[in-house]
Amino acid sequence: MTELISIKDSSKHVDQEVKMHVWLTDKRSSGKIIFLQLRDGTAFFQGVVRKNDVSEEVFEAAKSLRQEASFYITGTVHEDKRSHFGYEIQISDLKIVSNNEGYPIGNKEHGVDFLLDNRHLWLRSKRPFAIMQIRNTMFKATVDFFEKEGFIKFDAPIFMHSAPEGTTQLFHVEYFNNDAYLSQSGQLYGEAGAMAYGKIFTFGPTFRAEESKGRRHMTEFWMMEPEMAWMHQDESLDIQERYLAYMVKQVLENNEYELRILSRDPEKLRPTTEGNFTRLPYDDAIKMLQEAGRDIKWGDDFGAPDEGYISEQFDRPVFIVNYPTTIKPFYMKKNPDNPKEYLCADVIAPEGYGEIFGGSEREGNYEILKKQIEEAGLNLEDYQWYLDLRKFGGVPHSGFGMGFERTIAWICKLDHIREAIPFPRLINRMQP
C-alpha cells in the first residue's frame, strides 16, 4: 500500500512511490510537461506531470489546476539539487479536491496593506511560512530549555486590576462595573508563582496601548517571563545567556531550509550560540553614544536608534546593565554600591535590532518596596497582595521578560515586527 507522507519527509522516500495531499502555489507548462509548485504546510517543492507517463484524464486535470487548488497526488520522489528543497516528485496520479479561481494573491509584488488585508491567505506564502516555522521552533526551544532548568510553566491572568509599570499605556476594560486593564506583563503574578514553586515562566499574550507606528511596536504581542526565587541578578544574566544561545542553536539546527527561504545568513546568528555576551554598564553605554556624537546624557533612556547603534558594535547580544532608577519601574532592587541605579539589564540584539529582553533583581524587602510603590505614585492598596510576597517568606529573587516577536524579528532579520506574529494588531489594524 502506497504510504501517505509530508513533503518535509521526502528525503526518507527517494525513488519510492508515495501519496501526498497538497495545494498549488504556481504552475507552468512546456507542452507535454507541466510543472506544479506545491506546498503542504511542511515545505514547498515541485511536482512534474509528463503527458506520456499519465492518463489523458490526469494530464487534463493538471492543466486545469488554478492557484491554491487542493488535491491528492501519487508519484515517485527524486533528488533535485537545483531546488532550495532538494527534492521533487514525478506525479503518476492526481485527484482534485477543490479548484476555485480568483485567488487574490498572485505570484507578483503586492503592497504591504494589501497583504495585511489578506493575511489569512498570505500566511500560505513562502516567507510567512518560514517565519512561522522558526517561531514554532523558538517556542519549543523555550519550553524545552526551561523544563531542563527545573522551571514550571505558570499562567498569569489577562485581566488585571493594577499594572506593573503604571496604567498610562494600558487598555482599559469595564469589568462588571469595576476598572480593569488588559495585561502588559505577567511578571507580578509570576513572582507569586516563584515564591510558591521556586522557578517558573509565564508565556502568553500581553497588550500595550502605545500609539506608536514604529517597526518594533504592536498593541498585542507575546511575552515570555521567568521568575526565580533565591536568585540574584548575575545568576539571572547567566540563565538569559544560556537560554538565548540554546534557542538560536535550535533554529540553526532545525530551520536551515526556512532560513534559506528568508535569505538569512546563518553565520550572523552563530556567534550567539557561543555565549560570552558582554555586560556593558549603562554609564559606558552613554559614553559610547556620546563619543559617536549622539545627543544623550546620563539619566536619559535609550531610543531605538541608540540601541541600534550599540548593537552594531557587537557580533552577538549584549547586556546593558544597571540603569538609573528614574527610568525603570518601581519593583527593581537598587544597587547597594550606587543607590541611583537598579540591578537590572536589557539584552540588546545585534545588527541594529535593539532591546529584546529586560530584567532585574526584584526588591525583596517589604518596607523598601512599599516606599518605592508610594514614590511611583501608585495606589498602595492595589499592590498589597504583591507586598505580601515580601512580608511572608520573602527571599532574593530575579526575573526577566523576552519580547517574543522582537526576538523573532532579529533571528529572521525582518524589517517590521508585524511579520513575526500570525495576525498583527497595530494601532490602525484590527482585521483580519
N, C-alpha and C positions, 0 to 999 in steps of 0.2 A: 504494500500500500504506500503510495507517494506521501512523503512527510510534508506537513504544513509548517513553514518556517518564517522567520522575520528576515528582512533584508540584512540587518546587522550580523546575522549568523551565517551569511553566505560563505564566509571563509572556511566553515566547517563542512561544506557540502559541494566542494569543487568537483565538477564532472558528474554530479548526481542530479537526478530528476527530482524536483521539489514543487510544492504548491505555495502560493503567497496570495494574500489579499492586499490590494494596492490602490492608490489614486494616481491619476495622470497629472503631471505638472507641465509637460510640454510634449510636442510631437513634431517630427519632421519625416519626410518621405523622399526616397530616391527611386521611384518606380516600383521595383519588385521588393524593396526592403523598407520597412517602417521602423523608425527609431522612437521608442517611447521612453520619456523621462518619468521615472516612477518614485513614489515615496510610500512608506507605510507607518510613519511615526517613529521609526527607529533609525532610519537612514534614507539616503537618496541614491538611486543608481539607474542604469539604463537597461531596458528590455528591447530585444531585437526580434522582429517578426519578418521572416523571409517567405515570400509567396510560394516558393517551390517546396517549402517544408511544412506547410499547414493547409488545412482545408480552405476552400474558397469562402466558406462562411466565417471562419476565424479571421481571415485576411480582411474581409469587408467590415467585420466588427472592429478590428483595429483601426481601419481607415476612418470609421465613424466617430471615434472617441474624441470628446471635447475636454478642455481643461477642467480638472477636478472630477472627471468621471471616476467612478469606483467600480472595480471588477476583480475577479479571481483570475490568476494565471497559473499555468503549469509550464515548466520548462527546465532547462539544464543550466546550471551555474558554471560560468567560466571566469578565469582571471582576466583582468583588463587593466594593465599597468598605465594606460593613458588617462584613466579617470582618477578623480580625487579619492573615490571609494575603493577602487582596486578590483572590482568585480562587475559583471553584467550577467544577464540571463537570456538565453536563447529560448524564446517562447514557442511552445507547441500547441497550447490551447488557451482560450480566453473566454470568460463568461461575464458579461456586463451586469452590474447591479443597478447603477444609476448613471445617467448620461445627459444631464441638462446643459443647455447653453447659456451664455451670458455671465459667466464668472467675471466679477468686476476687476480683479487684479491681474492684469496681463503681464507678460514677460517683457516689461519695459520699465522705464523710470516713472515713478509716481511721487507726488508731493507728500510731505510728512502728514499734513492734515487729512488728506485722502486716506492714507494708510492707517492713521489712527481711527478715522471714522469706520474703517473696515477691519479693525484689529481682530475681530472674531474670526476673520478669514485670513488676515495677514499672518497669524500665528503659524499657518501651514507652510510658509515660505522658508527657504533655507536659513536665512540669517536669524530670524526669531527662533527657529527650531534649534539652531546651535546654541543660542544664548540660554534657552530654557533647559536644554540638556546639561549645560555647565551649571546652571542654577541648581538643578537636581543633584548633581554630584557634590556641590558645596553643601547642600542641606544634609545629605547622607554623611559626608565627612564630618560635619558639625556634631551630629548625633553620635557617630562612632567615636570621635575624639573624646567628647565629654563623658561618655559611658566608660571608656577605658581609664579616664582620670578619676572615676569614682563619683561623678555628678549624677543627679537625677533630673529629669525633665519636670518642671514645675510651672503651672499655668496661672498667670495673673489675669485679673478681670479687665474687660474693655471699658466698662463704665466705672468712672472714678469720682469720688466726692471732693477730692483735692488733687493738687498737681505737684510733681517732684520739682518743677522748675518755674512755678508761677502759672497763672491762668491767661496770660496775655495772648498766647498763641494756640489756644485750645478751642476745640469745637464744643460749644455749649449745647446741652441737651436738657429738655424738660423731662424730669424723671418722676412721674406721679406727684406733681406739684412741688417737687424739690429740684434744686440745681444739680446737674451732673455734667461731667466732661468726658469726651472720648479720650482714651488713654494716650499720653505722649510717651509713656515708658512704663514697663513692668517692674522697674527697679525697687521701689519701696516695698512692694509685696514680695519681690524676690528676696529682700533682706529678711523678711519674716520666714520665708522658706529656708534660708541659710541657717537661721537660729534654731530651726526645727530639725533639719536634715544634714547640716554641715556644708555641703556643696550642691548647688542647684543651678540650672539655667532655664530661663524663660525664652520662648521663641514664638513670636506672633506679630500680628498687625498693630501698628501704632499710627497716631494721627497728629498732624500739626497744621494749625490754621494760619500758616505763614504765607502772606501774599507775595510770593516770590515766583518769578518765571525763570529762575536760574536753572542751569543744566544739572544741578545736584539736588534739586528740591522737588518733592511731591507732597501732596496732602495726606496720602496713605502709603505706608511703606512697612517693611518688616524689620524688627529688631531682635537680635539675639543677645541676651543679657545674663551672664553668670554672676552669682553672688557667692562668696566664700567666707565662712566663719573661720576664726583662728588664723587669718592670713593678713600679712602686711603688704604694702604696695609693691615692693620689689619682687615678692613672690608672685603677685598678680601679673606683673610685667613678664615674668618668665613663662607663665601659662599662656598669655596672649601671643608671645613669640612662637611657642611650640605649636599652638593651635593654628596660627596663620601659615606657618611653614608646612604643617601637615595638610591643611586644606588645599593649598596651592599644589603640593606634590600629588594629591589625589586627582586634581584636574589635569595635570600634565600626564599622569599615567592612564587616565580613563577617557580623556576627551581630545586626543590628538586629532581625530577627524573633524570635530567641531571647531577646534582652534584653526585648522586649515581653512574651513569654510569662512571664518571671520578674518582670515589673513593676519591672525595674531601670532607674532613671533614668540615661540615658547621660551627662547633663550632670554627674553626680557623678564620672564617670570622666575626663571631657575634660581637666581641668587636668593630669592625669598625662602626657598626650601632649605637653605643652609643656615638660617637663623642669623645670629650675631648682629641684631639690629642696634644701631646707635641710639643712645639715650641722651638726647640733646636738651640741656636745661633751657627753660624759657628765656632766661637772660641772654644766653648765647644765640638763641634763635633771633632775638631782637637785634643783637649786634650784627648778625649775618645779613639781615634785611637792611639795616642802616648802611652797612658797607656797600650794599648793592644799590644804594641811592634811593631806597624807598622811604616814604614819609610815614614813619611809625616811631612810637616812643614806648618806654616801659609802662606797662599798665594797659596798653591797647590790646584788644583781641585781634586775632589774625583773620583777615578776609580770605576768600578763596584764592585771589592772586598771590597772597603772601604764602599760604600753604603750598600752592602750586610751585612757587619759586624754591621753597625749602626742599620739597620732594624731588625736584630735578637735580639736587646736589648729591643724591644717593641712588644706588642701584637696587635698593630694597627698602621696605618700610622703615621709618624712623620714628622713635618715640620723642615727643616734645614733653618734657616733664616739669612739674611744679609751676603752674600758672598762678598769677596774682589772685587773691581771694575776691577781688572786686568784679571779676569777670566769670566766675564759676558759681555753681549752685551751693545752697546752704548746707547740704548734708556731708560735705567733704571734711576730712581731718586736716587741720593746719600743720604745717611743717614745724616740728619742735625747734629746728635750727633757724627758722625765719617765719614768724607768725604772719607775715604779709603774703605767704604762699600757701597753697594747698598741696598735699601729697597726691598729685593727680598726674595724668598723662593722656595725651591724644596720640593715636597712631596715624601717621601721615603716609599715604600710599605714594609710590614713586610715579614718575612720568607725568607729573603735574596733576594727579588726581586728588590730592588733599586728604582731609580727615576721613577716616573710615571707622575708627574706634575711638571711644572716650571712656575713661575710667578713673577711679581714685580709691584710696583707702577711705572708708566711711568713718565719720566721727562716732566713737563708741561711748563717749561719756555723756550721761544724761543731762547734767547741768549745762555743759558746754553746748550741746546740740540744742537744748531749749533756748539758750541765749541766741544762737545763730538763726533759729527759726524766727524769733522775735525781731532780730536785726534785719531780716529779709522782708519784714512787713507782712508776714503770713499769719493766718488765724491759728493760734496755738491749739485750740480745741480740735481742729481738723487733723492735727498731727499727734494727738495724744496716744493713739494706738501705736504710732511709729516710735514715740518716745518710750513706750512700754518695752520695746525690744532692747533698750539700753537699761531700763530700770530692773528688769527681771533677767538676770543671766547674761548681761551684755559682755561682749568679747571683742577684741580687734577683728575687723573684717573688711574685706575689699571686694570690688566688683568692677565690671566694665560693660559697655554696650557696643555692639557692632551694627552699623547700618548695612543691612544685607545687600540692598540694591546698589549702594555706593561701592561695596566691595566687588560685586559682580561687574559693575561698570569698569572698574580698574582691570580686573582679570581679563575681561573680554575686550578691553580698550574701546569702550563705547563713547560716542560724543555726548550722549544725553542719558540720564538715569531712567527716563521713561521706557527705554528698551529693555530694562532689566527685570520688569515685572509683567505678568501676562496682560493685565488690564490697568494701565496707569491712571491715577487720579491726580489731576492738576487743577490749578485754580480756575482754569477755563475749560475743563473737560470732566464730564461725568459719564459719558457714554462711549462705546457700548459697555 
